[in-house]
Amino acid sequence: MSTLNIISFIGDNYLSWKTVYYAISSVLSAMFAYKTLYWIIGFFFTRKFKPAKNKHKYAILIAARNEKYVIGNLLDSINKQDYPKDLITTFVVADNCTDNTAEIARNHGAICYERFDDKHRTKGYALEFLLDRIEEDYGRMSFEGYFIFDADNLLKKDYITKMNDAFDSGEKIITSYRNTKNFDENWIASTYALHWIRSIRYNHRARSVLRLATNIQGTGFLFTNEIVKNGWHYTSLTEDRALTADAVAQGYQITYQNDAMFYDEQPTSLKVALRQRTRWAKGHLQAFVESGPYLFINIFLGKWFVRTRWGETSVNKKKKSKTFKEFILNIIENIRHRFASFDTLMQLTPFSVFNIARWLIVIVVMYGCYCYNTGIDGVNFFGGSTYLAMLLRHFFEVKVFASPGVNALFIGMLTSLWLRILFRIGMYIENMWVAIYLFIVEHKNIKKMSIWKKMLYTFTWPTFDIIGRYATYVALFMKVEWKPIPHESKVTIDDLNK
């Protein structure tokens, strides 16, 4: 069969595959419809915790590589906590440091271990090393819970007290309010800052209210000692996603404490941001491959089949309910766990990769072959459902025509590419409202800045998702290595409290 005959054959099947394409789009839209409920709940509610009856004993874990500029400020904010000092022990692992991070950590009262292993470079390996040293010298189970922070973080004075309220209520994995200490340093930092706040409003608050499992985001979280009773084994590029997926697969809830606030430093260099986002994307893909199948199974089988810690699998023996109340509670818990597994799987699944693949195959290639057979009869150059496309159609009437043949093939493919670009630009503009919404509803927590900066950051905000999308495409084919993110901010917790 000649090349032209193959093109003609593909074009003959375009309309059928176009129907399948839009059917899949409808199914995916339905699968994500519940996110609207999250947005509504997150606007009005978040979970509240009563003051704790008991003060629990915690260890704070900090992995630091050449963090001499910021580690002292973090430790100062920990030392200023209003929580009993005898119930907090701070551990730092100076990971392959070539500066005096270890000396600074010890001078600020932390117990510091030094690690030198440049072959295993991720933060997860540093935490694994640190928890092994804690087991040798103290015993991991001697602490009831563990906090994880990055060296650039700063804690509000009541942070541990508020997290203890949630821990004392029986929660085993808790994340907190992630604010930004250099929000207004430049537009790159602002996109990260708005992203973390969006996560709070769009995900954390609703999931905490519904007793589901929100996602851990690298730093600023607390977990029970049972998570690490056998050590820490999350050593991938994104140990937070791996821990989240594994915990949900095992049936853990992951809640959110809105009243516990910490600050971190965001990248200000586009080069550093691109490197970090590519690493995140690669780590997310790895977490999907590692934990996605178990989450998928749990959606249908519940806790009957779970992934136990460190990659083994087991079959749960169902416990018989002794009372009707236990029977009902078991049903509710089973539904909760199945939906939490579904929700987490939706986060992990690289839909952007799947969507771009089916778009390229059906809407670009197959449509171009269809045009080869039929020609192009007045396709609107400003087609699409975005407000931008509708506005352009109102003022400009531009249509594309082409006779059947090779020219129509290439013009059809180029038209599809243009309409995709137009759609993305339109969505870029429409997504600016998210930044406006966040600036309004979170104005009490966002650092004060001029209206001009807010307007600039509203305009640049959608680039965060654009970079994330293309970083995922790159990560599919690129070998990614973990590299530290430089932190040099001199901002202290006292500066933020002014």
C-alpha positions as CSV (number, residue, x, y, z in Angstrom):
1,M,0.0,0.0,0.0
2,S,1.4,3.4,-1.0
3,T,1.9,6.3,1.4
4,L,-1.0,8.2,-0.2
5,N,-3.3,5.2,0.1
6,I,-2.4,5.0,3.8
7,I,-3.1,8.7,4.3
8,S,-6.4,8.2,2.6
9,F,-7.3,5.2,4.7
10,I,-6.5,7.1,7.9
11,G,-8.6,10.0,6.8
12,D,-11.6,7.7,6.1
13,N,-11.5,6.7,9.8
14,Y,-11.1,10.2,11.2
15,L,-14.8,10.9,12.0
16,S,-15.2,7.6,13.9
17,W,-12.0,8.3,16.0
18,K,-13.1,11.9,16.5
19,T,-16.3,10.6,18.2
20,V,-14.1,8.4,20.4
21,Y,-11.9,11.3,21.2
22,Y,-14.8,13.5,22.4
23,A,-16.3,10.6,24.3
24,I,-13.1,10.1,26.2
25,S,-13.0,13.9,26.9
26,S,-16.5,13.7,28.3
27,V,-15.6,10.7,30.5
28,L,-12.5,12.5,31.9
29,S,-14.6,15.6,32.6
30,A,-17.1,13.5,34.5
31,M,-14.3,11.9,36.5
32,F,-13.0,15.3,37.6
33,A,-16.4,16.8,38.3
34,Y,-16.0,16.2,42.0
35,K,-13.3,18.9,42.1
36,T,-16.0,21.5,41.8
37,L,-17.3,20.3,45.2
38,Y,-13.8,20.7,46.6
39,W,-13.7,24.2,45.4
40,I,-17.0,25.1,47.0
41,I,-16.1,23.4,50.3
42,G,-12.7,25.0,50.3
43,F,-14.2,28.5,49.9
44,F,-16.4,28.1,53.0
45,F,-14.9,25.5,55.3
46,T,-11.8,23.9,56.6
47,R,-11.4,21.3,59.4
48,K,-11.0,22.7,62.9
49,F,-9.3,20.9,65.8
50,K,-10.0,21.3,69.5
51,P,-7.1,22.3,71.8
52,A,-5.1,19.2,72.7
53,K,-5.5,17.5,76.0
54,N,-2.0,16.0,75.8
55,K,1.4,17.3,74.8
56,H,3.1,14.8,72.6
57,K,6.9,14.2,72.1
58,Y,8.2,15.1,68.6
59,A,11.3,14.9,66.6
60,I,12.0,17.5,63.9
61,L,13.9,16.3,60.8
62,I,15.7,18.7,58.5
63,A,17.8,17.6,55.5
64,A,20.2,20.4,54.6
65,R,22.8,20.7,51.8
66,N,24.9,23.9,52.0
67,E,22.2,25.9,53.7
68,K,24.4,28.2,55.8
69,Y,22.4,31.2,54.9
70,V,19.0,29.9,56.1
71,I,19.4,27.0,58.5
72,G,20.0,29.3,61.5
73,N,16.8,31.3,60.9
74,L,14.8,28.1,60.8
75,L,16.3,26.8,64.0
76,D,15.6,30.2,65.7
77,S,12.0,29.9,64.7
78,I,11.8,26.4,66.2
79,N,13.5,27.6,69.4
80,K,10.9,30.3,69.7
81,Q,7.9,27.9,69.6
82,D,5.4,28.2,72.5
83,Y,5.5,24.4,72.8
84,P,7.4,22.7,75.8
85,K,11.0,22.6,74.8
86,D,11.6,19.2,76.5
87,L,9.2,17.6,74.1
88,I,10.9,18.8,70.9
89,T,14.2,17.4,69.6
90,T,15.6,18.8,66.4
91,F,17.8,16.7,64.1
92,V,19.7,18.0,61.1
93,V,21.5,15.9,58.5
94,A,24.2,18.0,56.9
95,D,24.0,16.2,53.5
96,N,27.2,16.3,51.5
97,C,27.9,19.9,52.7
98,T,30.9,21.8,51.7
99,D,30.1,24.8,53.9
100,N,29.6,25.2,57.7
101,T,25.9,24.1,57.8
102,A,26.7,21.5,60.4
103,E,28.5,24.0,62.7
104,I,25.6,26.5,62.5
105,A,23.0,23.8,63.2
106,R,24.9,22.6,66.3
107,N,25.4,26.2,67.5
108,H,21.6,26.7,67.3
109,G,20.9,23.7,69.5
110,A,20.2,21.0,66.9
111,I,21.6,17.5,66.9
112,C,23.5,17.2,63.6
113,Y,24.7,14.2,61.7
114,E,26.9,14.6,58.7
115,R,26.5,12.4,55.6
116,F,28.8,12.0,52.6
117,D,27.4,9.9,49.8
118,D,27.3,11.7,46.5
119,K,26.0,8.6,44.6
120,H,22.6,8.7,46.5
121,R,21.7,12.4,46.3
122,T,18.0,12.8,46.9
123,K,16.5,14.3,50.0
124,G,14.9,10.9,50.6
125,Y,18.3,9.2,51.0
126,A,19.3,12.0,53.5
127,L,16.2,11.3,55.6
128,E,16.8,7.6,55.4
129,F,20.3,8.1,56.8
130,L,19.0,10.5,59.5
131,L,16.3,8.1,60.8
132,D,18.8,5.3,60.8
133,R,21.1,7.3,63.1
134,I,18.1,8.2,65.3
135,E,17.3,4.5,65.6
136,E,20.9,3.8,66.7
137,D,21.2,6.6,69.3
138,Y,17.6,7.2,70.5
139,G,15.2,4.6,69.0
140,R,12.7,5.8,66.4
141,M,9.7,4.8,68.5
142,S,10.9,7.0,71.4
143,F,9.3,9.9,69.6
144,E,5.5,9.9,69.0
145,G,5.6,11.9,65.8
146,Y,8.0,13.4,63.3
147,F,8.0,16.8,61.6
148,I,9.8,17.3,58.3
149,F,11.0,20.7,57.2
150,D,13.3,22.2,54.6
151,A,16.2,24.3,55.8
152,D,14.7,27.5,54.2
153,N,11.4,27.2,56.3
154,L,10.3,29.5,59.1
155,L,7.6,28.5,61.7
156,K,5.0,30.8,63.3
157,K,5.3,30.7,67.1
158,D,2.3,28.5,67.6
159,Y,3.0,26.1,64.7
160,I,3.8,23.0,66.8
161,T,1.0,23.7,69.2
162,K,-1.5,23.8,66.4
163,M,-0.2,20.7,64.8
164,N,-0.3,19.0,68.2
165,D,-4.0,19.8,68.4
166,A,-4.6,17.8,65.2
167,F,-2.2,15.0,66.2
168,D,-3.9,14.7,69.6
169,S,-7.3,14.2,67.9
170,G,-6.0,11.0,66.5
171,E,-4.7,12.1,63.1
172,K,-1.6,10.3,61.9
173,I,-0.4,12.3,58.9
174,I,-1.0,16.1,58.9
175,T,0.1,18.8,56.6
176,S,-0.1,22.6,57.2
177,Y,-0.5,26.0,55.7
178,R,2.4,26.8,53.4
179,N,3.1,30.5,53.1
180,T,5.9,32.2,51.3
181,K,8.5,34.5,52.8
182,N,9.7,36.0,49.5
183,F,6.3,36.2,47.7
184,D,7.0,39.7,46.2
185,E,10.6,39.1,45.3
186,N,9.8,38.5,41.6
187,W,7.2,37.0,39.3
188,I,8.7,33.5,39.5
189,A,8.5,33.3,43.3
190,S,4.9,34.7,43.1
191,T,3.7,31.8,40.9
192,Y,4.9,29.3,43.4
193,A,3.4,31.2,46.3
194,L,0.0,31.3,44.6
195,H,0.2,27.7,43.7
196,W,0.7,26.6,47.3
197,I,-2.3,28.8,48.4
198,R,-4.4,27.4,45.5
199,S,-3.6,23.9,46.8
200,I,-5.0,24.9,50.2
201,R,-8.2,26.3,48.8
202,Y,-8.8,23.8,46.1
203,N,-7.6,20.6,47.8
204,H,-6.4,20.6,51.4
205,R,-9.4,22.3,53.1
206,A,-12.1,20.2,51.4
207,R,-10.2,16.9,51.9
208,S,-9.7,17.6,55.5
209,V,-13.5,18.4,56.0
210,L,-14.4,15.2,54.2
211,R,-11.9,13.1,56.1
212,L,-10.1,12.1,52.9
213,A,-6.4,12.1,52.1
214,T,-4.8,15.3,50.9
215,N,-1.3,15.3,49.4
216,I,1.9,16.0,51.2
217,Q,3.9,18.7,49.6
218,G,7.6,18.2,50.4
219,T,7.8,20.0,53.7
220,G,5.7,21.2,56.7
221,F,4.1,18.0,57.7
222,L,3.8,15.7,60.7
223,F,3.4,11.9,60.8
224,T,3.1,9.3,63.5
225,N,6.1,7.1,64.4
226,E,4.5,4.0,63.0
227,I,5.2,5.3,59.5
228,V,9.0,4.9,60.2
229,K,9.1,2.1,62.6
230,N,11.0,0.1,60.0
231,G,12.9,3.1,58.7
232,W,12.4,5.6,55.9
233,H,12.4,4.1,52.4
234,Y,11.0,6.9,50.2
235,T,14.1,7.9,48.2
236,S,12.8,8.9,44.8
237,L,13.0,12.3,43.2
238,T,9.8,13.3,44.9
239,E,9.6,11.5,48.2
240,D,6.5,13.4,49.2
241,R,4.4,12.0,46.4
242,A,5.7,8.5,47.0
243,L,4.8,8.8,50.7
244,T,1.4,10.2,49.9
245,A,0.5,7.5,47.4
246,D,1.8,4.7,49.7
247,A,0.0,6.0,52.7
248,V,-3.3,6.3,50.9
249,A,-2.9,2.8,49.4
250,Q,-2.5,1.5,53.0
251,G,-5.6,3.3,54.2
252,Y,-4.2,6.3,56.0
253,Q,-6.0,9.6,56.1
254,I,-3.9,12.7,55.4
255,T,-5.5,15.7,56.9
256,Y,-4.8,19.4,56.9
257,Q,-4.4,21.9,59.8
258,N,-5.2,25.4,58.5
259,D,-4.2,27.1,61.8
260,A,-0.5,25.9,61.6
261,M,1.4,28.2,59.3
262,F,5.0,28.0,58.1
263,Y,6.9,29.9,55.4
264,D,9.4,28.8,52.8
265,E,11.5,30.4,50.1
266,Q,10.6,30.1,46.5
267,P,12.9,30.1,43.5
268,T,13.6,33.4,41.8
269,S,15.6,32.1,38.8
270,L,13.8,30.7,35.8
271,K,16.6,28.2,35.2
272,V,16.3,26.9,38.7
273,A,12.5,26.8,38.5
274,L,12.6,24.8,35.2
275,R,15.1,22.3,36.8
276,Q,12.9,21.9,39.9
277,R,9.7,21.5,37.9
278,T,11.3,18.9,35.6
279,R,12.4,16.9,38.7
280,W,8.9,17.2,40.2
281,A,7.5,15.9,36.9
282,K,9.8,13.0,36.8
283,G,9.1,12.1,40.4
284,H,5.4,12.2,39.8
285,L,5.7,9.9,36.9
286,Q,7.8,7.5,39.0
287,A,5.2,7.6,41.8
288,F,2.4,6.8,39.3
289,V,4.3,3.8,38.1
290,E,5.1,2.6,41.6
291,S,1.8,3.2,43.4
292,G,-0.8,3.8,40.7
293,P,-1.6,0.1,40.3
294,Y,-2.2,-0.4,44.0
295,L,-4.4,2.6,44.2
296,F,-6.4,1.4,41.2
297,I,-6.9,-2.0,42.8
298,N,-8.0,-0.4,46.1
299,I,-10.7,1.5,44.3
300,F,-12.4,-1.8,43.5
301,L,-11.3,-4.0,46.3
302,G,-11.0,-1.5,49.2
303,K,-8.7,-2.6,52.0
304,W,-8.9,-6.3,51.0
305,F,-5.7,-5.9,48.9
306,V,-3.2,-3.4,50.1
307,R,0.4,-2.4,49.4
308,T,2.3,-2.7,52.7
309,R,5.3,-0.5,53.4
310,W,8.4,-1.1,51.3
311,G,6.7,-2.6,48.3
312,E,5.3,-5.9,49.5
313,T,1.6,-6.8,49.0
314,S,-0.8,-8.5,51.4
315,V,-4.4,-9.5,51.6
316,N,-6.4,-8.2,54.5
317,K,-8.6,-10.5,56.4
318,K,-11.9,-8.7,57.0
319,K,-13.0,-8.3,60.6
320,K,-16.5,-9.2,61.4
321,S,-18.5,-6.3,62.9
322,K,-19.7,-7.0,66.4
323,T,-22.4,-4.3,66.4
324,F,-24.6,-2.6,63.9
325,K,-22.8,0.6,64.5
326,E,-19.5,-1.0,63.7
327,F,-21.0,-2.5,60.6
328,I,-22.1,1.0,59.4
329,L,-18.8,2.6,60.3
330,N,-16.9,-0.1,58.4
331,I,-19.0,0.6,55.3
332,I,-18.3,4.3,55.6
333,E,-14.6,3.7,56.1
334,N,-14.5,1.4,53.1
335,I,-16.2,4.1,50.9
336,R,-13.8,6.7,52.2
337,H,-10.8,4.6,51.5
338,R,-11.9,3.7,48.0
339,F,-12.7,7.3,47.1
340,A,-9.4,8.6,48.6
341,S,-7.6,6.0,46.5
342,F,-9.5,7.3,43.4
343,D,-8.7,10.9,44.3
344,T,-5.0,10.2,44.8
345,L,-4.8,8.2,41.6
346,M,-6.4,11.2,39.7
347,Q,-3.5,13.3,41.1
348,L,-0.8,10.9,40.1
349,T,-2.0,9.9,36.7
350,P,-0.2,12.0,34.0
351,F,-3.4,13.0,32.1
352,S,-1.5,15.8,30.3
353,V,0.7,13.1,28.6
354,F,-2.3,11.0,27.6
355,N,-4.3,14.1,26.4
356,I,-1.5,15.4,24.2
357,A,-0.9,12.0,22.7
358,R,-4.5,11.5,21.7
359,W,-4.8,15.1,20.5
360,L,-1.7,14.7,18.2
361,I,-3.0,11.4,16.9
362,V,-6.6,12.2,16.3
363,I,-6.9,16.0,16.0
364,V,-3.6,16.7,14.2
365,V,-2.6,13.7,12.2
366,M,-5.9,12.0,11.5
367,Y,-7.6,15.3,10.8
368,G,-4.8,16.2,8.4
369,C,-5.4,12.9,6.5
370,Y,-9.2,13.7,6.5
371,C,-8.4,17.1,4.9
372,Y,-6.3,15.3,2.3
373,N,-9.5,13.4,1.3
374,T,-12.1,16.1,1.6
375,G,-10.3,19.4,1.5
376,I,-11.0,22.3,3.9
377,D,-14.3,24.1,3.5
378,G,-14.3,27.3,5.6
379,V,-12.8,26.3,9.0
380,N,-13.0,29.3,11.3
381,F,-9.4,30.6,11.9
382,F,-10.5,31.8,15.4
383,G,-12.5,28.8,16.3
384,G,-12.9,27.5,19.9
385,S,-14.9,28.0,23.1
386,T,-12.7,30.4,25.0
387,Y,-13.7,34.0,25.5
388,L,-10.7,35.1,23.5
389,A,-11.7,33.0,20.5
390,M,-15.3,34.3,20.7
391,L,-14.1,37.9,21.0
392,L,-11.8,37.5,17.9
393,R,-14.6,35.9,15.9
394,H,-16.8,38.9,16.8
395,F,-14.4,41.3,15.2
396,F,-12.7,39.1,12.5
397,E,-14.2,36.7,10.0
398,V,-11.3,34.6,8.8
399,K,-11.8,31.2,7.3
400,V,-9.5,28.5,5.9
401,F,-10.1,26.8,2.6
402,A,-8.1,24.2,0.7
403,S,-8.7,21.7,-2.1
404,P,-8.2,18.0,-1.4
405,G,-4.6,16.9,-1.7
406,V,-1.2,17.2,0.0
407,N,-1.6,20.9,0.6
408,A,-4.9,20.3,2.5
409,L,-3.1,17.7,4.6
410,F,-0.5,20.2,5.8
411,I,-2.8,23.1,6.1
412,G,-5.2,21.0,8.2
413,M,-2.5,19.9,10.6
414,L,-1.2,23.5,10.9
415,T,-4.7,24.8,11.5
416,S,-5.1,22.2,14.3
417,L,-1.9,23.4,15.9
418,W,-2.9,27.0,15.6
419,L,-6.3,26.4,17.2
420,R,-4.6,24.6,20.1
421,I,-2.3,27.6,20.6
422,L,-5.3,29.9,20.5
423,F,-7.1,27.7,23.0
424,R,-4.1,27.7,25.4
425,I,-3.7,31.5,25.2
426,G,-7.5,31.8,25.9
427,M,-7.2,29.5,28.9
428,Y,-4.1,31.4,30.1
429,I,-6.2,34.6,30.2
430,E,-9.2,33.0,31.9
431,N,-7.0,31.3,34.5
432,M,-5.9,34.8,35.7
433,W,-9.2,34.9,37.8
434,V,-7.7,32.2,40.1
435,A,-5.0,34.7,41.2
436,I,-7.6,37.4,41.7
437,Y,-9.7,35.0,43.8
438,L,-6.7,34.0,45.9
439,F,-5.6,37.6,46.5
440,I,-9.1,38.3,47.8
441,V,-9.9,35.3,50.0
442,E,-6.4,35.0,51.4
443,H,-5.6,38.7,51.8
444,K,-5.0,38.3,55.6
445,N,-2.3,35.7,55.0
446,I,-0.6,37.2,51.9
447,K,2.3,39.5,52.4
448,K,1.3,43.2,51.8
449,M,2.4,44.5,48.4
450,S,1.4,47.2,46.0
451,I,-1.6,46.8,43.7
452,W,0.8,47.0,40.7
453,K,2.7,43.9,41.9
454,K,-0.6,42.1,42.4
455,M,-1.6,43.0,38.8
456,L,1.7,41.8,37.5
457,Y,1.6,38.5,39.4
458,T,-2.0,38.0,38.3
459,F,-0.8,38.3,34.7
460,T,2.2,36.0,35.1
461,W,0.5,33.4,37.4
462,P,-0.8,31.0,34.7
463,T,2.8,30.3,33.6
464,F,3.1,28.0,36.6
465,D,0.8,25.4,35.1
466,I,2.2,26.0,31.6
467,I,5.7,25.2,32.8
468,G,4.4,22.2,34.7
469,R,2.7,20.8,31.7
470,Y,5.7,21.0,29.4
471,A,8.1,19.8,32.2
472,T,6.0,16.6,32.2
473,Y,6.5,16.1,28.5
474,V,10.3,16.7,28.8
475,A,10.5,14.4,31.9
476,L,9.1,11.5,29.9
477,F,12.3,11.4,27.8
478,M,14.9,13.0,30.0
479,K,17.1,11.5,32.7
480,V,16.6,13.7,35.7
481,E,19.1,14.0,38.6
482,W,18.4,15.5,42.0
483,K,20.1,18.9,42.5
484,P,19.7,21.2,45.5
485,I,17.8,24.4,45.2
486,P,19.9,27.4,46.4
487,H,18.4,29.4,49.4
488,E,19.9,32.8,50.3
489,S,17.0,34.7,51.9
490,K,17.9,36.6,55.0
491,V,14.2,36.9,56.1
492,T,13.6,35.8,59.7
493,I,10.4,34.9,61.5
494,D,10.6,38.2,63.4
495,D,10.6,40.1,60.0
496,L,7.4,38.3,59.0
497,N,5.7,39.0,62.3
498,K,6.1,42.8,62.0
